[in-house]
Amino acid sequence: MIVCGFNGGSVVNNKFWSIFKGMLFWNIPLLFLVSKVCCFEYELTPVKIAFFGAVSVKNNIVVYGDFGSYLFSTDLGRSWEQRFIGVFDEIRSVVNSNDTLFGVTLNGYFIISTDLGLSWHYKKIEIEPDEKLLKILDADNALYVRGIRTLLKIDRNGNVHKVLRDSIFEPVYNLMKDGNPDEVKKKLYDYNDADIYWYNGRIILNSNIFRDSGFVAIDPNLEKVTKVFVPEEFTKWTREWTYAGSVRVLSFKSHKILKVRLNLCTSDSSFSVFNSFYRDSSFMNFNAPYQVFQKWFKYGNPMFYFTAGDSLFIGMWKDSTKYDTIEQGKYIPYYQFNLYSVKKYFSNPKDTFVTQGKPFYDVYNGYVYINGELVDPHLYTRIEVPSLVMNDSIWIYTNRNRFLLITTDKGYTWRLISYLSGVPRVILNDTTFFFVLDAMETTEINRTTDGGITFMPSKNFVEGYEWRRTLSCFTNLPIFYIDSTGRGFLRGDYRVGNCDRIYYTYDFWETYNYTPGYPDPDSLRSKRYIPPCNPANIIKFDNCYLIATTCKADRLPGLPYLYSFTLLDSSFVKTIRVVRNEWWHKILHILPSDMVNKFIYFCLVQDSTSLSKEWFEIRSTTDTGKTYTTLHRIDDFEGEILQFYQHNADSVFFTTSLPDRLYLYDRKSNALKILWNNEESFYNPLLMVISDRFYLVGRELFLENTDRSDLTQWQEGKWDYGKPNFESVIFKGNVAIAGLSDSLRPFNYY
């Protein structure tokens, strides 16, 4: 988010001053850089972040992720703030050693916090050009860092004492990519089983090369690398299971146990003998064909073992499919929601797992990505094992897409803190924003009420529903509306399925319902395809909404536009098409009056004899578009109308490309003015207004208006690192959310 700091910039300055003081003795050359940041007028916070883990220090919690960002809590997770370590990099791993936090970033920074996670110092570690740092381990009075192909021994000041490089260190690549594969444009490095453990005086880790046979053990001085071959029965039946090959170390009571493949066991320091952890060696024994050992899955998923204090737990996923009888002996399944549940291990009178607490109910519309494809609407698949266990009873789960889930009582109650997908769509006020994902297979709505710190998805299952009400049949979502009272509606384009309906909400999209109706014009309908229809801005009146949509059978030039004006009643049930199936006009924006049928509208007009030829008009109507008067016409542009912004009841700004221009239309004087233009540029300009300060932004464009009384006066605006590239921006009040990058920051929504 771009949050304006015009009242002295105190929030920004104080924040960066605390970082600066901590960095001063580490990197003297950063003095100019940080001074420059302190003079910068905005706080740029990356919104789309993935979490890689969590760590605690006293009562503080740090949930760390990419873009150098972390969520920070000082009250055991009841409230959060987003902070920045000082470098735009993926924070891959952080450990707590005697109340000092040590960590590594993907591109080779060693980071340290001596004030319980409030501020950070950092130091660059020299690594090979093809190397990335993945995990850090605190053991035997030293720190060990695992890279893709190297293992480093460093001290607590970040000085490297020993480097061991071997291809056997390369971890298993994970196809379930961390990060945000729906939008954020950055290369994602994700490796499954990249952890590094301490066991019986040895460093152990998994290997991609060696995964079908065992794991790797290294002595503390990094002198000797040993391949540990585990018993064949551990691997015979699970070699095709990519995730089964992981070795994990769990701290249980006063000793440690190993998870090798799907089995829990113990071993000596030489790894010559492996013994079952369980009293009954046949219990949870996965050394058999799937048909034999599948019975153990009733207890839980053996990849989801974790410990808390003196207790061993196992997690499991389960769906809530129910069945209705349609006739004797025949049933029809229907899907409600999914569950993540936890079971606790007991050894007396015999080995068993017993349900712990209550399940987490996935009543949200979340999807998981595998190889870039959507797979199953289960947000709960982000819940595997806790990233952090505090005081035995607080379990914190983190994952991609800003996912954060907490239980503070060992699973009896659950609180989803955050989950985010999609792109910014609406800003209601300084703290409430909406992001919408409208992919080919699904629609997701996520909202924040704390200014972008945490996000919550909409619920598509609540008490009383017989099945989930998913938004899974739209190809995209052109119509999305929400007002300050929490009432809103949406409608998408679709190819197949029963999607000819309006979805609506009364509670800020926390939940939603739908009503049939609002059919497309018959002349646009076919059995398999409904053309995309783009709306202008939606106008709210006391008892109805005015919606103008323009459809096109294809997005190629040379095909006709078909537009219509529709009234939707305030209950979202009844619709009236006032104007239907009119040709050759694309409605872009409506400037309303106090009467629903009387307004000014902005549109593109096609030449009926040559549909690829278009011009722009501003028109006035007193009968909802049935007749009109042309007020202004623009012929000399070859690009697009990029953006509209209505500043008040009578003033509308809009920008164009080819040529790049900023226009202002004033209703009172019926004047159309060019405020800025560049005939030869390709900036794709967008207007951004924050606290009544006007900016022109675009591709390597950042201009600021210098005279509020004269909007033709522009100069280069202040930016801290080079020139920004804005690809999109929405704004309201003191907040703008922009998709941008610059010479330092990777692309994100800030």
N, C-alpha and C positions, 0 to 999 in steps of 0.2 A: 504494500500500500504506500501511497505517497501522502503523508499526513503533514499538512502545513504547520510550520512552527513560527508564525509571524509575531507572537508575543515574546519577542526576545530570543526565540529558539531555545529556551531553557531546557526542554526535555531532551532535545538532540544534543545540546552542548554538554549537559551533565552526564549523559550516557557515554558519549565519546571521551569526555574528560576522565571518567573512571577507567575506561579502557586505556587511554593514553598514559595515565600515571603508572599503570601496571606494566606497560610495554616499554617505558622509557629506558630502563636499565638493560633491556634486552636488545633493542634495535634503535640506536640513536638516529639513523637516517630516516626513521619514520616521523621525526618531528615535523617536517614540512607537510607530509601526507596528512597527519592527524590535525594539524593546524588548519589545513585546507578543509577537512571534513567539518571542523567546528564552525567554520564560516559558512558552510552550506546551509541552505534554508529548509531542507526537508529531511525527514527520516524515511529512508527507503527500506522497507521490510519485505523480503521475499515471502510470498504467500504459499506457493506450491512447494512443499518440502516433504521429503521422506524421512522417517526416523530409523536410525540404525541401532538404537539401544537406549538404556537409561542407567543412571548411577545416582547414588545418594551419598550425602555427606552431612552428618548430623540430621537435622530435620529438613534439609534442603534436597530437592530432587532436580536433576538435570536430565532432560530427554533430548538427546542430541541427534542432529540430522544433517542434511546437505545444505549448500549455500551458506555455510558457516553459521547456521542458526541453531538455536536450542530453545526449548520451552523450560521455564524455570519456576519452581514453586518453593516457597518458604514455609508452607503450612500443610505439609504432607498431602499435597495434591488437591486441596480445596480450591485454590485459585492459582492462576498461571500468568506469566508474562513471557513475551518472546524477546530473546537477546541475541547478540552477535559477538563472535569471538575475535573478529578483526580481519579474517580472510574469507573470501568466498570460495569455500571448498567443502567437500564432504567430510564431516566429522565421523570417522568410521568406528572409533573405539575409545572409551574413557574408563579408567579404573580409579578407585579410591585407595590411597596408601597413607594411613595415619592422618586422615582429614585433609590431605592434599590430593587434588585431582590431576591425573596425568592422562594424556590422550594423543592420538595421531589422526591426521587427516589424509585423505586419499593421495594427494599430490606431494606429501612429504613434509608436512609441518608437525613438529612436536609441540603440543600445547600443555599449559600448566595453569592451574588456579590454586592460589594459596588463601583465598578468602571465601571458601565454601561455595564456589561456583558463580560468584558475582562478577568477576572480571578475569581476563585471561592474558597470559603472556604467550608468545609463540616464537619458535625458532625453526628455520629451514634445515632439514636433514638432507645431506647430499646423497641422492640415490641414482641408480641407473636410469637413463631416459625412458626405458620401457617398464620401469618398476612403479608399483603403486603400494601404498601401505594400507593394511587391512585390519590388524588387531594388535592390541598391546596386552602384555601379561606382567603382573607384579609378582615376582617370586625370587626367593633366595638372595635377598638384598640387591636385586638388580631388576631392570626393566628389559623385557624382550618384546621386539616388534616383528610381526610377521608381515611380509610383503607377498607379492605374487610368486616370486622365485627366490626371495632372500629372507634370511633370519638375522636380526640385528640384536646385539646386546648393548644397551645404553645405560648411562647413569641418570640420576634425577635432575641433572641440568641439561639433558638432551645431548650429551657428548657420546659419540659412537665409539665403543671399545672393541667391538668385534663384528665382522660381517661374514656370514656364510651364505653362499649362493649355490643353489642346486635346483634343477627342474623338478625334483621330487617334492619340493615345497608347494608347488602350484596346487591350489585347492580346486574342488569340484565347482565347475561353472553352474550357476543357477539360472534356469530358464524363466523362473518366476521373478521378473525384474523388479528390484526396488525402484523407488522413485515414482514418477507420475507419467506412465507411458501414454496417457490420453492426450496431453498437451505439451508439457515442458520440453523444449528442444535442447537436450544436452545428452552427451554420451553417458550411458549408465554402466558402471562397473558393479557387478554383483556376483558374489561367489558363495555357493552353498558350502557349509562346513568349513569356513575359513577361520574357525576359532583356534585358539592355542591354549593348552592346559598345562598344569603342573601336577605330576603324579609320581609319588615315590622317588622324588629327587631327580626326575627327568622331565624334559619338555616333550609333550606329545601333540601331534597334529595329524589331520587327515591329508591324504594326497590323491590328486586326480589320477596319477599314473598307477598308484598302488592301491586304489580303493577296493578292488575285488579280492585282495589278499589280506589286508591288514591296515596298519598305520605306521607312522614314523615316530621314533623316539630319539631325542638329542640330549647330550649331556649338558650341564649348566655352562661349561666353558666353551661350548660350540666347537668341540674338538672331534666328536664322533657322532655320526648319523647311523642309526640302526633301523633296518626294516623289521618290523614286528609282524610275523606271520601268525594270524589267529587260527584256531582249529578250523579244519575244513567244514565242519558241520555249521559253523557260524556263517559261512558264506555260500555254501552249496546251493541253497534254495532261494537266496535273495540277491543274487548278482544282478538281476535285471532291475532291481529296485535302486534307483539313483540315490534316493534319500536314506535308504537302509544302510548304506555304506558308512555313515558317519560314526565317528568315535566321539563320545562326550564324556566328561568327568563331572560327577555330581558329588557335592559335599553332603554327607549323611551322618548325622550325629558326630562322632569323633573321628570318623575315617571317610575315605572317598571310595566311590564305586565307579565302574566303567560301564558305559553303554556301548557295546560292540555289535554292529549290525542292529538287530532288534532285541538283543539280549542284554540283561543286566548281569554283571559279573565282577569279580575282584581278581587281582593278580599280584604277583610279587614284583620286586624292582627289576628283575631280569625278564619279566614277561614270558616266563617259560611254562607257567601253569595258569589256567583260567578256571575259576570256580564260580558256580552259579551263586548269585546274591541271595536267592531265596532258599529257605529251609528245605523245601521240596524242589529238587532240581528239575522236576518235570513241569513246575508251574511257570507260566508265561514263557515257555520254551518254544522258540521259533525256529529251532533247528530241524525243520521238517517241511515237506511240501505244503503249499498253501492250503490244500484241502484238509490237512491235518491240523495245522496251527491256527487256522482262522477262528477256531473256537475261543482263542484267547482275546480276540478283538472285542469281545463283549465287555471286557474290563476297561479297555481304552486303547488309544493309539500308542504303540511303543516308541514312536518318535517324539511323543509329548510327555516323556518323563520329566519331572522337576522336583526339587526338594525345597522345603521351607522349615528351617530349624531342625527339629528331630523327626520330621515327617517326610515321607515319600509320597508323591502324588503322580497321577497320570491323567492327561486330558483326552477328550474324545469329541468328535463331531457327530451329530445325529440330526436327521431331519424329523419333521413332525407330520409326515404324510398321514392323512386319515382316509378312511374308506367309507363310502356310502353304498348301501345295498340297492341295486337296481332291479334285481330279481333273485330268486333263490339260487345260490351258488355263484352269483356274479356280482362284482363290486367295481366301483369306479373310484380311483384315488383322486384326492385333491390336496393341494399343497398349502400349508399355513405358514410356517416359519421354520427356522433351523435353530439348533441348540448347540452350545458348547458347554460341556459339563466336566466336572473334575471328580476323581475318586481318590480316596486315601488308602494307603497300604496298611494292613494289619497282618501280623504273623501268628497270632494266637487266637483260636486253637489251631488254625491252619492258615497258610498263605491265601490272602484274598484282598480285593479292593472294594471299598464301600463308598457309596455316593457321599460327596462332601458338599455341604451347602445346597445351593439351588443353581440350576443352569442359567447361563446367559441366553436370553431370547433374542435372536436376530430378527427384529421386526422392521428392519431398514432395507432400503433399496440399494445395496452395495454389490459391486461386481469385482471379480478378480481377473487379472490379465495374465495370460500365458502365451508366449510367442506373439504378443501383440494382438491376441484375439480374446474376446470376451468369453468367459466360461462360467456359467451358473450364477444366478443372482444370490450369492451368499457372502454377505459382509463378514460372517463369522469365520470364514476361512482365513482371515488375517490373524485369528487368535490361535496361537500354537503353544508356546511356553512363555512364562513371564520373562521379560527382559530384566526385571528387578524385583527382588523380594526384600521388603523392609519389615523389621519387627515381627517376622514370621507371618503376620496376618495381612499385610499390605502387598498385593501382587499387582504389578504394573506391566501391561502388555503394550508393545509398540510395533509399528509396521509401516509400510509404505502408505502413501496418500494421507499423510498427517494423522495416522490412526493412533489413538491413545485410549486405552480401556483400563479401568481401575476397579479392584475390589479391596475393601479395607477390613474385611472380616472373613477371610479365607473362603470366599466364594458364596457367602450367603446373600449378599447384595452386590449388584454390579452397576457401574456407572460408565457409560460411553462418554468420553470427554470430547473426542474430536475425530472427524473423518471428512475428507475433502476430495472432490473430483469436479471436473468441469471447468468452465471459464466464467469470469465475472459477468453478471448480467444486469443486476439492479443494485443501486445504493439507496436505501431508504433514509438513512441519517448517518451521523458520524460513527455509529457503532454497529449498525445492522446492514449486512450485505448478503446478496444471494449469488451463488455460483450454480451454473446449470451445465450438465453434460448431456448433449443430445447426439450420441453416437448412433451408428446404424442399427444397433440392436437394443438400445435401452435409453432411458432418460433418467437422470438423477438430479435431485434438487438438494443443495446444501446451503445452510445459512449460518451466519455468525451473528451474535448479539453482543460480542465484546470487542468489536473493532478488528476482528481478524485473528485473534489469538487462538480460539478454538472454533470448530465448525461442527454442525450436527446435520445428518441426513434426514430427509423426511421419512416418516413411518408409513409403510404400506400395509401394516397389519396392526390393528388395535382390537381391544375387546369388543366382541360382537360381530366381527368379520368372520365369514366362513372360510375365506381364502385370501391370499395376498392380492392387493390391487396394484399390480406392477405397471410401470410405464415402459413396456418392453416392445411395443409394436410401431413406434414412430421412427421414421428415417431421419428426421431432424425436428427441431422445436421452434418454429418462427414466432408463435404467439405465447408469450409468458408475461403475466401481469401480476403485480402485487401493490397494494396501497398501504398507507400509514395505519389503517385500522386492522390490517392483517388479512383482509379479504383479497382473493386473487383467483385467477384462472389461467389455464394453458390449453393449447391445442397444437398438435403436431401434424406434419405430413406423414403419410404412410403408404405402403405398397400393398400389403395384404393384412388380413386380420380385422377384428371388430374394433376399430379405433375411431369410428365416426362418432365421437363424443367429446364433451368438454369435461376436463378435470378441474375441480375447484377446491378452494380452501377457505376456512374462516379463521385459521390460527397461524398465519405467517408460514404456511407450508410445513408445519410440524406434522400434520396429517392432511389427507385429502380424500375426496370422493369424486364421483363422476355422474354425469347425466347423459342419457342418449340424446341424439339430435344434432343440430347444426350441420346438416349434410352439405356437401359441396354441390355446386350446380350440376345438373344431370349432364349437361353438354361437356363437362370436364371429366366425367367419371368413365372409367373402364373397369373391367373385372379385376385387373391386377395392378393398376397403377393410378395414383392420384398425383397430379403435378404439384410441384412446390408452389406454395402461396405465401407471399411475404406481406406482412402487415405494415402499415404506417404506425405512428404513435397512437395508442389507445386513449380515448377521451372518456372520462367519467362524468356523468351527470347524476342528478339526485336518484333517478329510478332506472337508469340504463347506462350502457356503455356504447360508444360509437366506434366501430371497427371498420377500417378500410383495408382490404386485401387485394393484392394483385397476383395473378397466377400466370404461369407460362408453361406450355407443354414441354418445353426444353429450355435450358439456359443458353442455347446457342443463339447468336444474332439472326435476324431475319424471320423470326416467328412472332406472332402477335401477343401483346399483353391483353389480359382480360381482368377487369377490376370490378369490385363491388363494394357497396357500403352496407353494413349490417348493424342493426341494433340488437344488443343482448340485454335482457332485463337483469336487474340487480340480484335476482335469485339464481342466475346462471342457468335457467331452465328454458326460457322462451326466447327465440330469435326471430327477427323480422328482416328480410332482405329488402332494403329500400331501393337500391339500384343493383341490378343483377346482370352480369355478363356483358358489360360495356367493353368496347374494343379500343386498343391502341393507346391506352393510357396506363401509366404506372404511378400509383399514388405513393408519395414519399413522406409527406408530413402534413398534419392538419393544425391550423391555428384557430382554435374554437372561439365562439362567442358564448353568451348565456343561453342561446337557443340551439337545440340539437341539430336543426336543419340549416342553420346559418353559420357559415365558416369560410375561412380562406384555406386553400390547400395548394401544396407544391407537388408538381408531377413531371414525369417524363412523357413526351408525346411522340408517337411514331408517325412517320409519313406513310399514309395508307397505300401509296403507290410504290414505296420502297421502304420496307419495314426496318432495314438496318440503319436507316437515317433517323436520328432522334434529336429533339431539342427540349429545353426545359421551360416550363411555364409556372407562373403563380396565378391562381384563379380564385375568384370569389363566387360563392353560390348561396342562394337563399332557400333552396329546396333539396338539400342533401345531394347535390351533384347532378340532379336531373338536367338542370340548365346552369350555365356559368358565364362569367365575364372574365376575359383574360386581362390581368393587371400588368404583368411583365413577361418578357420572353428573352431567353439566352440561347443563342445559336452557336457561339464560337467556343465550344469545348468538345474535346474528343475523348475524354476519359470518363470519370464517374463523379456522381454526387456522393461524397464520402461520408458526410456526417451532418446532422441537424442538432441544434441546441436552442431551445426556447428559454431565453433569459428571464423574461417576464411576460405579462399578458399580451404585450404588443410587439415584442422584439424577438426575431428569429435569426440566428446565425447559421450559416452552412458553408461547407468547404467543398472544393472541387479539385480534381486532378486533370492535368493536360488541358489547359494550363492550371497550375497550382494557384488557388485563390481562396480568400475568405470574404464572404458576403454578409451583409446585414440588411434584413428587410424590416422596416418600421411601418406598422399598420396605421398609426395615427396620421403620418404624412404620406403614406403609400409610396415610400421611397425605397429603392433598392440600391445599396452602395457597395463598392468594392473597397474593403478595408486594407487588404494586402494582396499582392499578386507577384508571382515570379513566372514569367512566360516560358522559361527554358529549363526549369527544374523538374525533378522527379521526387520531391519530398513526400508526396502523399500527405498533405498537411491535415492535422486534426486540431480542433480547438480544445483547450483545457482551461477550466475556470475553477480556481480554488480560493475561497474566501474573497470573491469578487476581484481577484487578480487574474488577468487574462494572459494565456500563453498559447503560442502556436508550436506544435510539436509534430514530429514525423521522422522520416529516415534521415538521420544526422541533422535534425532540425530541433532547435530549442530557443524560441524567441519569446521575449517578455514585453508586454505593453508598458510603455514608459509614462503614459499620461492617461489616466482613467477617463478624462473628459474628451480625449481624442484617440479613438481606437485605430487610427491609421499610423500611430507612432509605435515602432517596434525596434528592439535591439537584442543582441545576443544575451540570453539568460545565463544565470550562474549555474554551472554544473561541475561536479567535483572531479570527474574522470573523463576526459575527452568529450565527445559528442554522443548523446544518447540516440538510440534507434527505437522509436515508438512504433509499435505495430497496431496498438489499440489503446483506447482509454475511455473510461467512464468516470463521472465525477458528480459530486453533490456536496454542498456545504464546504467543510474543511477537508474532505477526503477525495482523492482520486485513486483509482486502481488501473494501472497501466501494464500492458504487455510490452516489455522493453529489455534492452541490453545496452551495454556500453563497453568501453575498453577494459573494464575490470569485472563488471557483473555479467554472468551468463544470463541468457534469456530466462525470464520468469515473469510472474505477475507481482508487481511491487505496489 
